[in-house]
Amino acid sequence: MVDEDRLFMITCHIELQIGMVGRFLSEEFGYYVIDLKGGIRKLLYDGYQLSPIESIQ
């Protein structure tokens, strides 16, 4: 698990699944969760560029 005070992102192809995971992490572990409506596709469509970040393992 990631420390609760550390910012991280999870994503998947099907937005519904991430919503369920986000609710679970928030309710069961107290993580602060932001729902990115439209997901990565919306960010790219709006002109944002993605850049890699460090891997957490």
Secondary structure as the mmCIF struct_conf table of DSSP 4:
data_model
#
loop_
_struct_conf.conf_type_id
_struct_conf.id
_struct_conf.beg_label_comp_id
_struct_conf.beg_label_asym_id
_struct_conf.beg_label_seq_id
_struct_conf.end_label_comp_id
_struct_conf.end_label_asym_id
_struct_conf.end_label_seq_id
TURN_TY1_P TURN_TY1_P1 GLU A 4 ASP A 5
BEND BEND1 ARG A 6 ARG A 6
BEND BEND2 HIS A 13 ILE A 14
HELX_RH_AL_P HELX_RH_AL_P1 GLU A 15 PHE A 29
TURN_TY1_P TURN_TY1_P2 LYS A 37 GLY A 38
HELX_RH_AL_P HELX_RH_AL_P2 GLY A 39 TYR A 45
TURN_TY1_P TURN_TY1_P3 ASP A 46 GLY A 47
#
